[in-house]
Amino acid sequence: MAAVPNRFTAAPLTNLSCLSPLDLLIFLPILAALAMAFGAPARTAAIAAAAANAAIAGWIAVTFPYGDAGFHFTAARTVLESPAMGFNVGIDGMSLVMVLLTVIVTLAAVLIKPAKTGGEAMYYASSLLIAAGAMGAFVSTDLVFFYAFHELALIPTFLTIGLRGSGNCREAAWKITIYLGLGSLVLLAGLAWLTVAAAQGGAMTFDIAQLKAQAAGIDGGTQQSIYLILLIGFGILISLFPFHSWAAPAYASAPAPVAMLHAGVLKKFGLYGLLRVAVPMLPLGHSAEWIQHLLIVLLLGNILIIGLVTIAQRELDMVLGNSSVMHMGYIFLGIVSTSAAGYAGAVLLMFAHGVSIALLFALNGAIREKTGTLQFHRLGGLAKQAPFLGLVFGMGAFASIGLPGFANFAGEVNIFFGGFTNKPECGLGWVQWATILALWGVVISAVYMLRAYRAVFKGETSLVSAEATDLAPASRLPALILVVALLITGFAPNLLLRAVNPVVEAILPASK
């Protein structure tokens, strides 16, 4: 019997001397988590690692060659020679924005002290591992590690919700595990099919740049099928309607840092993956009319249906959880617009939403800790007892609504203008009608967010609010970090857009 050829040729991990500052962004949080296991002070190690990462990311942002759409700060280490796979990292303008989002939210998250006593090492280590997984996914230029780092981040998410959450935390942990596990399997199937189809009987590679070049030879029908699978896989991870029901209960049950990191950072992996992998590698799938129409219907489900569901909520954590789901629809609208303004707005809104929802979940945790409840009928008048808490929550609410001066406004305006960029010569197309309907989401978000603010902070002071105190000076720092980030990028969105625009311009020809 003839021997079956071995298609996998292992190789020693080569070029270990080829390092990048991006490696530090991934491994500093992991090393800090390991140090906690050996007895290092958990809070000190977590803050030190997060602050160091913020400094490294700041240096990268200052020295980044803006105007160039390529990858920078690259390092390539071969793991397999056939198929070509390596622990490769690099950063372009789009991933730079995601890196900045990750370090900002991570620093704010680890500065928050745990509400429950005991188990500090698990609390801080989980936050750092989620951040490390997200960071690894955003800077990996190899498809295998892009996927694997995201899966790494999911494990501490499940465990922390189940073991240190509140309310129906066990049920929420199981639900998010089943949903995201299923989404990851669907995504894995789509990525595997993409890799095999791109090889076309030749050399198989997992390098994202090489894979993009190979994928140009995939026929239109196959591109549509693969794109649909990737859309479902990424969509489940993003909470695209109707695959959304895991998100709000999970965030409501999660400790504040986990809700901040998952809703603010990790959920953006799916959106980033669509723009990094699905749209540029499968342009005939992305531009297929029936897929565009399907995605428009689903994103309007996020904006309008989930928006109305959010109005019906009577607990603050469920309002914020459903609000996070709703706002994913705007980012999908930017992606479906197939325009430079829409793509740039989607990336900017990914950053803005990540920071604003992290701020709101951080303050949500503080309100729960100080009052013992998040039910609207039991709260009221909290701004009299905690004026600073009321001020920063109001700023987070205004950012979420999309008021000018905050980064959310700049992202949404780009998306809405992008929706009308490719208007048909006669009448309005599907994207334009979807954009008009999506504008009603701004009204809906104003209704539920202002109603929530009034119920919690205004009116007569309730019994539980009367016993509350304002945020201590040390507890104000995480909120201030996030508010400042929203205001700086809101008044000067070009700080981020100058990095994003060259990348989306490069994506655009392929996606049309």
N, C-alpha and C positions, 0 to 999 in steps of 0.2 A: 504494500500500500504506500502510495506516495505521501511524503511528509507534508503536513499542512503548513504553509508559510506563516511565520509570525509577523503580523503587521505592526506590532508595537516594539520598537527598539529603544530600550532604556539608555539613558546617558547620565553620567555623573553631573551633579549640579555644577556647571562651569561658570567661570567669570565671577567668582564670589568677590573678587576685588572690585568689581564694577558695582558700586553702590550709588544710591541716590538719596537725597534728603526725604524723598517720598517713603523710603523704607523706614525712616524714623517715625514718620506719621503713623505708620501701621503698627510698628513693633513697640514703641514706647508705651502705649496703653496696655499692650499684652504683657510686657515686662513688669509694669507696675502692678497688674493684677496677680502675676505670679509672685511678686514680692510680698503681697498681702497674704498669700498662702503660707509664706514662711515667717510671718509675724510682723511685717512692716506695718507701721501705723496707717490704717486704711485711708482715712480722710486726707492725711498729708501726702501720701503717695499718689492718690487720685488727682488732687489739685495740682501737684507738681507736674505730673504727666500731661494733664490737660493744658496747663499754662505753657509748658515747653512746646507742645504741639501748636498752640496758638501763635507762639513766637516764630516757630519754623514756618508755619503757613503764612504769617505776615511777611517774613523775609522772602518767601517764594513769590508772593503777590507783588512786592516792591521790585524784584529783579526779573519778573516775568516779561518776555518779549511780546508785548501787545502788538496786534496787527498781524500776527502769524497764526495760521490755523493748525499748524503741526503740533506734535507732541514734544515736550521739553522735559528736562530733568529725568531723562530716560535711563533705564538700566535693564539689561536682558541677561537672564540666567537660564540656560537650557536644562530642562528636566527630561523630556523625551525628544529623540531625534526624529522618530517616525511613529505616529504623526507629530508634527512639529508643535511642541508645547514647552513653554518656559515661564518661569516666575518673572514676568516682564512688567515694568511699571513705567508710566509716563503721564504727563498732564498737558492738556490743552485748555483753551479758554473756558469751555463748558465744564470740564472736570475741576478747574480752578474754583469756579463758583461753588461747586458742591463741596470741595475741600474746605473753603471758608465757612460755609454753612455748618459743616460737621464740627469744626474746631470751636466755633462760637457757641453752638448749642451744647456741646460736650462740656465746655468750661462752665457754662451756667448751670448745667445739670449736676455736676459734681460739687458745686458750691452749696447746693441745697442739702441741709442736714436731714437724715432719715426721720420720719415721723415715729416709727416704731423703734424701741430700744432693742439692742442686741443684733447680731448678724450684720454688723457694719461692713465686714470684709466682703460678704456676698453682695451687699447693696452697691458698694462702689466698684467692685470687680465686674459686676454685670454691666454697669453703665459703661465702663471702659471697654469691655469686650464688644458691646453693641457698636460703640464708636469705632473700634478697630476694624470690625467687619465691614461697616459702611465705608470707611476710608479705603480699605483694601479693594472693595468693589469699584469705587470711583476712580482709583488710580491704576487699576490693572489694565494692561493692554493685551492680555491673553484671555480668551473666552472662558477657559476652565477656571482660572483664578477669579475672574469677574463673578462667576456663578458661585464658587466655593466660599468666597468671603462673605457674600450675602447670607448663605446658609449658616455660617459661623455666627453671625449676628443674631439669627433667629433663636438659637438655643438658649442664651441667657434671657431673651425676651420671654419665652414660654415659662422658664423656671421662675423668674422673678415675679411675674404676674400670679402664678399659681401659689408661690410660697410666701410672698410678701404683699400681695394685693389686698384690696378691701372689697366688701360686698360679696357678690357671687364670683369670687376670683377663680375658684377651681373650674366652674363652668365656662367662664370667659377664657381661661387658659386652654382648656380642651378645644373650645370653638376656634380660637385663633390658630392652634396647632393643626387642626384638621384642615381648615381653610387654606392656610399658607403652605402647609405640606402638600396639599393637592395642587395649589398654584405652582409650587416649585417643581413638581413632577411634570406638569403640563409644559412649563417653561423649559425644563431639561429636554423633553421630547422635541420641542421646536428648535432648540439650539443644536441638538444632535442632527436633526434632519437638515438644518441649514449647513452644517459643517460637511456632511456627506454629499449633499447636492452640489455644494460649491466645488468640492474636489473633482467631480466629474471623471472619476476613474484615475485621476492623477494624484499628485502629492496632497495629502491632507494636512491642514494646518489649523491651529487654534489662535494664531496671531490675528488680532482684530484688523490691522491694516492690510495684511495679506489676504485675509478672508474677504474683506470688502472688494478687493480687486478680483478674486476668484468668483464671487457671487454674481458678478456682472453677466456671467454666462448662463445663469439659471433661467429657464423659460418662464414666461408670464404666468401660466397656470400654476406651476409649482411655487412660484413666488407668492401668489395669492394664498395658497394653502398653508405655506409656512408662516406667512405674516399673520394669518388668522389664529394659528396656534400660539404664536408669540404674543399676540394681542390678548388672548384669553389668559395665558400664563402671567404676563406682566399685569394684566387688568385685575386679576384676583389679588395680587400683591399690593396693588394701588387702591383697591376697594372701588373699582369701576362698577357701576350699576349693571346688573343685579347681583354682583359678587361682593356686596358691601357689608353684609349684616354682621360680620365678625368685628368690624373696626370700633364702632361706638362702645359696645360693652367691654371690649378689651381695654380701651383707653380709660373708661370710667373706673375700671377695677385696678388698673396698673398704678404702682407708685409713681409719683410725679416725674422723677428723672426718666423712667422707662417710657412713660407717655410722651415726654418731651422728645426723646431720642427716636422713638419709633415713628410717631406722627410727624415730627419735624424733619427727621433726617432719613431714616431707613425706608420709609414709604416712598421716598423720591427715587429709590433704586429702580423701580419699574418704569417711571417716566424717563429717567436718565437712560435706561436700557432701550426704550423705544427710539429715542433720538440717537443713541450711540450705535445700536445694532439693527433694529428692524427697519427704520426709515431709510438710512443710507444704503443698506445692503439689499433691501427688497423694495426698490422704488416702484416696481410694477404692481406689487401687492399693496403698498401704501396708497397709491393713486387709483386703484381699482374702484370704480364707481360704487359697486355694491358694498364694499368694505367701508368706504367713506360714509355712505348712507347709514350703515349699521352703527358705526362709531358715533355719528351725530345723534342718533336716537338714544344710544346708551349715555352719552355725556349729558344730554338734556335730562335724562333720568336722574343723574347726579345733581344737577343744578336745581331743577324744578321740583321733582318728587321728593328728594331728600331734603331740599330746602323747606318744603311744607311739613315734612316729618319733624324737622328741627324746631319749627315754630310750635309744634304740639308738645314738645318736651317740657317737663316741669322740674327738672333737676339740672344744675349747672354743668356737671360732668357729661351728661348725655347731650346737652346742647353743644358743648365744645366738640365732643366726639363726632356727632352728626355733621357739625359745621365743617370739620376737617374732611369728611367724605364729600360733602357738597362742593368744596372748593377744588377738588380734583377735576371736576367737570370743566372748569375754566382752562386748566392746563391742557386737557385733552382738546379743547376747542382751539387752542394755539397750535397744537400739533396737526389737527385735521385741516387747518387753514392753508397749509403748504405754502407759507409765505415767510420771508425773512423776519418781518415784524412779529408774526405769530410765533415762530420758533424762538426768537429772542425773548419775547414776552413770556413764553412758557418757562424758559430757564430762569428768568428774573423772578417770576411768580413762585417757582419752586423754592428759591432762596427766601423770598419774602414770606410766603406761607409757612415755611419751616421755622423761621425765627418768630413770627407772630403767634403761631399755635403753640410753640414751646413756651413763650411768655405766658400765654393764657393758662396752659396746663400747670406751669409752675405756681401761678397765683391761685389756681383752682385747688392745688394741694395745700396751700397756706390757708385758704378759707376753710377747707375741711378740717384741718388741724386746729384752727382757732375756734370754730363754732361747733364742730362735731356733726355737721349736716351740710348738704348741698341742695336741699329741697327749698324751692322758692317760697312756699307758704310758711316756712319756719324762719326765713331770713328777712332782712330789711333793715335799713338805716345803718349799714355797716360803715359807710363813709364817715359818719360822725365819730365812730370809735377808732377807725383805721384810715385816716385821710390819705396817707401815702399809698396804701394798698388800693384804695379807690381810684387814685390818680393813675397809677400805672396800669391797672386793669382797664380803665377807660381808654388809655392810649392803645392797649392791645386790641380792645374792641373796635376802636376807630380804624386801626390798621386792617383788621379782618374785614370790616365793611368796605374798605378801599378808599378812605379819605385821602385827598391830596396831602403830600408831605411825608407819606409813608411809602415804603418800597412796593407794597401791594398795589397801590394806585398805578404806579408806573408799569408794573407787569400787566395789569388788567387792561390798561389803555393800549398798550402794544398789541395785546391779543385781540381786542375789539377792532382796532385799525387793521390788523392782519386779516381779520375775517372778511374785510371788504376789499382787500388787495386784488384778489383774482375774481372780481365780479364779472359775470357774463355781460356781453355787450347789450343784451336786451333783457330787462327784468332782473330778478334776484335769483341766485342759486341756493342750493341747500345750505351751504356754509353761511350765506348772508342771513337767511331766515333763522338759522340756529343762533347766530350772533345776536339778532334782534330779540329772540326769546331769552337768550342768556342774560341780556341786560336786566330782565325782570329779577334775576337772581340777586342783583345788587339791592333791589328793594326788599326782597325776602330776607337777605342777610341783615339788613338794617333793622327790620322788624324784630327778628329773634334776638339779635345781639343787644339792641337797646332795651328790649323788654327784660332780658336777663339782667342787664346792668341795673335797671330800675328796681327789679325785685330784690336784688342782693344788697345794693348800696344806698338806695333812696327810700323815702317814706319813713314811717314810724320805726323806731329802733325796737327790734324783737328781743325776746328774752335771751336767745343764744347770742345775738349780736352785741347785746349790752355787756356781756362778759368777755368779749373779744378785745385783743390788743393789736396795735399796729405792728408792722414788720420791724424787727430789730435792725439796727444799722448794718450788722453783718449780713442779714438776710435780704437787704435791699440790693446788694451788689449784683446777684444774678439777673434780677429784673432790669437794673440799669444797663447792664451789658447788652441785653436783648433790645431794649428800647433805643439805645444809642445806635445800634446796628441798623434798626429799621429806619431811624431818622436820617442817618448819614446816606444810606443807599436810596432813601426816598427823595431827599433834596438833590442828590447827585447820582442818579441811576447810571450815568455813563461810566462810573467807576467799575461797574460790573458789565455793562453793555459793550464797552470797548474790548473786553476779553471775549465776550460771547459772539459778537457780530461776525468776526472772521470765520468762526466755526460754522455758524448757521448758513453763511454764504456758501461755504463749501458743501454743506449738506443739501442745499436747495436745488442745484442742478440735477442731482441724482433723484430727488424725490418728486420732480415734476414729470 
